[in-house]
């Protein structure tokens, strides 16, 4: 698996807690999901504009934890 420095940094970021997908570069998010390092899950939105609704977040997988 060949990940960019940016993708590895994002993986380390989502290791701490799930991150809204819209806050991550779409190409990086897609690569992490395709490689099985992260999954998309629906969680409460942290954005006031969503008024408590859900939005997709990236959550690290066991394979992703093994990369960082």
MARSEMI-396560 format. One line per 5 residues: number of its first residue (from 0); for each residue x, y, z of N, C-alpha, C. Coordinates in nm, 3 decimals, always signed. Layout:
N
NUM> X:Y:Z:X:Y:Z:X:Y:Z ~ ...
***
This chain:
68
0> +0.084:-0.117:+0.000:+0.000:+0.000:+0.000:+0.089:+0.124:+0.000 ~ +0.063:+0.212:-0.093:+0.144:+0.332:-0.105:+0.057:+0.453:-0.072 ~ +0.073:+0.507:+0.049:-0.005:+0.623:+0.091:+0.083:+0.747:+0.096 ~ +0.025:+0.860:+0.060:+0.098:+0.986:+0.069:+0.113:+1.027:+0.215 ~ +0.201:+1.122:+0.239:+0.220:+1.174:+0.375:+0.090:+1.233:+0.427
5> +0.017:+1.300:+0.336:-0.111:+1.361:+0.375:-0.213:+1.254:+0.417 ~ -0.219:+1.145:+0.342:-0.314:+1.037:+0.374:-0.279:+0.973:+0.508 ~ -0.149:+0.955:+0.533:-0.106:+0.897:+0.661:-0.141:+0.991:+0.776 ~ -0.123:+1.121:+0.754:-0.158:+1.220:+0.857:-0.307:+1.216:+0.886 ~ -0.390:+1.205:+0.783:-0.535:+1.196:+0.804:-0.571:+1.068:+0.878
10> -0.504:+0.960:+0.846:-0.529:+0.833:+0.913:-0.496:+0.844:+1.062 ~ -0.387:+0.911:+1.093:-0.352:+0.934:+1.235:-0.457:+1.021:+1.302 ~ -0.511:+1.117:+1.228:-0.614:+1.206:+1.282:-0.741:+1.128:+1.316 ~ -0.785:+1.043:+1.223:-0.910:+0.969:+1.248:-0.888:+0.853:+1.346 ~ -0.762:+0.822:+1.377:-0.736:+0.720:+1.479:-0.787:+0.766:+1.615
15> -0.779:+0.896:+1.640:-0.822:+0.952:+1.768:-0.974:+0.951:+1.783 ~ -1.045:+0.988:+1.677:-1.192:+0.992:+1.679:-1.241:+1.006:+1.535 ~ -1.364:+0.963:+1.506:-1.418:+0.977:+1.371:-1.423:+1.125:+1.329 ~ -1.395:+1.151:+1.201:-1.386:+1.286:+1.148:-1.489:+1.301:+1.036 ~ -1.561:+1.414:+1.031:-1.655:+1.436:+0.920:-1.585:+1.423:+0.786
20> -1.643:+1.347:+0.698:-1.582:+1.321:+0.567:-1.563:+1.450:+0.489 ~ -1.653:+1.545:+0.504:-1.642:+1.670:+0.427:-1.521:+1.754:+0.469 ~ -1.459:+1.723:+0.582:-1.343:+1.799:+0.626:-1.211:+1.737:+0.577 ~ -1.221:+1.629:+0.500:-1.103:+1.560:+0.449:-1.103:+1.571:+0.297 ~ -0.985:+1.585:+0.238:-0.971:+1.588:+0.094:-1.045:+1.467:+0.035
25> -1.136:+1.489:-0.061:-1.215:+1.378:-0.115:-1.132:+1.264:-0.173 ~ -1.020:+1.296:-0.238:-0.934:+1.192:-0.292:-0.871:+1.108:-0.184 ~ -0.830:+1.172:-0.075:-0.770:+1.100:+0.038:-0.876:+1.013:+0.105 ~ -0.994:+1.068:+0.128:-1.102:+0.991:+0.190:-1.135:+0.868:+0.106 ~ -1.146:+0.886:-0.024:-1.176:+0.775:-0.114:-1.067:+0.669:-0.109
30> -0.942:+0.710:-0.109:-0.829:+0.616:-0.104:-0.831:+0.535:+0.026 ~ -0.856:+0.602:+0.139:-0.860:+0.532:+0.267:-0.971:+0.428:+0.271 ~ -1.085:+0.463:+0.214:-1.198:+0.369:+0.210:-1.168:+0.254:+0.114 ~ -1.118:+0.286:-0.006:-1.084:+0.181:-0.105:-0.982:+0.082:-0.053 ~ -0.885:+0.131:+0.022:-0.778:+0.045:+0.075:-0.823:-0.030:+0.201
35> -0.945:-0.004:+0.249:-0.995:-0.073:+0.368:-0.937:-0.021:+0.498 ~ -0.882:+0.100:+0.495:-0.819:+0.158:+0.614:-0.918:+0.240:+0.696 ~ -1.030:+0.277:+0.633:-1.134:+0.354:+0.700:-1.269:+0.314:+0.642 ~ -1.373:+0.340:+0.718:-1.510:+0.317:+0.671:-1.589:+0.445:+0.693 ~ -1.697:+0.459:+0.619:-1.785:+0.573:+0.635:-1.901:+0.533:+0.726
40> -1.922:+0.612:+0.830:-2.033:+0.587:+0.924:-2.112:+0.716:+0.943 ~ -2.240:+0.705:+0.970:-2.324:+0.822:+0.993:-2.326:+0.852:+1.144 ~ -2.280:+0.971:+1.179:-2.280:+1.016:+1.318:-2.336:+1.157:+1.324 ~ -2.364:+1.204:+1.444:-2.415:+1.340:+1.461:-2.317:+1.441:+1.404 ~ -2.371:+1.539:+1.335:-2.288:+1.642:+1.274:-2.236:+1.739:+1.378
45> -2.109:+1.779:+1.369:-2.055:+1.880:+1.460:-2.084:+2.022:+1.412 ~ -2.147:+2.036:+1.295:-2.170:+2.167:+1.234:-2.306:+2.224:+1.274 ~ -2.307:+2.348:+1.315:-2.432:+2.413:+1.356:-2.533:+2.418:+1.242 ~ -2.486:+2.429:+1.120:-2.577:+2.440:+1.005:-2.659:+2.313:+0.984 ~ -2.614:+2.201:+1.037:-2.689:+2.076:+1.023:-2.792:+2.057:+1.134
50> -2.789:+2.142:+1.233:-2.887:+2.143:+1.342:-2.915:+2.004:+1.400 ~ -2.809:+1.935:+1.440:-2.826:+1.806:+1.507:-2.848:+1.688:+1.416 ~ -2.845:+1.709:+1.285:-2.861:+1.599:+1.191:-2.735:+1.514:+1.182 ~ -2.745:+1.407:+1.108:-2.630:+1.319:+1.090:-2.552:+1.359:+0.965 ~ -2.424:+1.325:+0.962:-2.342:+1.342:+0.842:-2.238:+1.230:+0.841
55> -2.186:+1.197:+0.723:-2.089:+1.088:+0.715:-1.956:+1.126:+0.781 ~ -1.900:+1.032:+0.852:-1.769:+1.047:+0.917:-1.681:+0.931:+0.872 ~ -1.551:+0.953:+0.872:-1.456:+0.844:+0.849:-1.416:+0.788:+0.984 ~ -1.417:+0.656:+0.993:-1.378:+0.587:+1.115:-1.270:+0.486:+1.076 ~ -1.163:+0.480:+1.153:-1.051:+0.392:+1.121:-1.090:+0.245:+1.143
60> -1.031:+0.158:+1.062:-1.052:+0.014:+1.076:-0.930:-0.048:+1.144 ~ -0.938:-0.176:+1.174:-0.823:-0.246:+1.233:-0.703:-0.242:+1.137 ~ -0.730:-0.255:+1.008:-0.622:-0.248:+0.909:-0.557:-0.109:+0.912 ~ -0.638:-0.007:+0.929:-0.586:+0.130:+0.938:-0.502:+0.150:+1.061 ~ -0.546:+0.093:+1.173:-0.467:+0.103:+1.297:-0.330:+0.037:+1.280
65> -0.327:-0.069:+1.201:-0.201:-0.137:+1.177:-0.104:-0.056:+1.092 ~ -0.156:+0.043:+1.019:-0.071:+0.127:+0.934:-0.006:+0.242:+1.011 ~ -0.066:+0.281:+1.123:-0.012:+0.399:+1.196:+0.047:+0.362:+1.328
***
